[in-house]
Amino acid sequence: RVVFSDVASKHDHIMRGACADLFVDTVQCNAHTTACDILWSGTPMVTFPQRKMSSRVAASVLCAVGCTDLVVGSWDGYREKVLSLLRGSRR
């Protein structure tokens, strides 16, 4: 489900990230500041880095916080990781 919302304070912005079960990163141009925000909220994120720098930032963020298992190397791995995390979600 996609939820649209209005602009919020930084605190509220971070807190609403916790409402999600999973952040599925876009591949061509992925999360930069949003990657930090979503991880700060405690929500896991899956990313599949590509060749361009703009598609590798989220992987750098995940690796920096020790979540290398959320960085995948193939389309099949991307799909499998997302489905696995959603099936195991407790939210």
C-alpha positions in Angstrom: 0.0 0.0 0.0 1.3 3.5 -0.9 0.4 6.3 1.5 0.7 9.9 0.6 1.1 12.6 3.3 1.7 16.3 3.7 5.0 17.9 4.7 5.8 17.3 8.3 8.4 18.3 10.9 11.6 16.2 10.9 10.5 14.3 14.0 7.1 13.5 12.6 8.7 12.6 9.3 11.0 10.1 11.0 8.2 8.7 13.1 5.9 8.0 10.2 8.6 5.9 8.6 8.1 3.5 11.5 4.6 2.8 10.2 6.0 0.9 7.2 6.9 -2.8 7.3 9.6 -2.4 4.7 11.2 0.3 2.6 11.7 -1.1 -0.9 14.3 1.2 -2.5 14.1 2.2 -6.1 16.9 0.9 -8.3 17.9 3.7 -10.8 18.0 6.5 -8.3 17.7 5.4 -4.8 17.3 6.8 -1.3 19.9 9.2 -0.1 18.8 11.2 2.9 15.6 9.2 3.0 17.7 6.0 3.5 19.1 7.6 6.7 15.6 8.7 7.8 14.0 5.3 7.2 16.7 3.4 9.0 16.6 5.9 11.9 12.9 5.1 12.2 13.8 1.4 12.6 12.3 0.3 9.3 14.4 -2.1 7.2 15.3 -1.2 3.6 16.3 -3.4 0.7 18.4 -2.1 -2.1 19.9 -3.4 -5.4 22.8 -1.1 -6.4 23.6 -0.5 -10.0 26.5 1.2 -11.9 25.6 4.9 -11.4 26.5 6.6 -8.1 22.9 7.6 -7.7 21.9 3.9 -7.5 24.6 3.0 -4.9 24.0 5.5 -2.1 21.5 3.3 -0.2 23.9 0.4 -0.3 26.6 2.6 1.2 24.3 3.6 4.0 23.2 0.1 4.7 26.8 -1.2 4.7 27.9 1.7 7.0 25.3 0.6 9.6 26.2 -3.1 9.3 23.1 -4.2 7.3 24.9 -5.7 4.4 22.4 -8.6 4.2 19.8 -6.0 2.9 22.0 -5.2 -0.1 21.3 -7.6 -2.9 23.2 -8.4 -6.1 20.5 -9.5 -8.6 16.9 -9.0 -9.6 16.0 -12.4 -8.3 17.7 -11.6 -5.0 15.9 -8.3 -4.8 12.5 -10.0 -5.2 13.4 -12.9 -2.8 14.7 -10.6 -0.1 11.6 -8.3 -0.3 9.2 -11.2 -0.2 11.1 -12.9 2.6 11.1 -9.8 4.8 7.4 -9.1 4.1 6.4 -12.7 5.0 8.3 -12.5 8.2 7.0 -9.0 9.2 5.6 -8.7 12.7 4.1 -5.2 12.2 
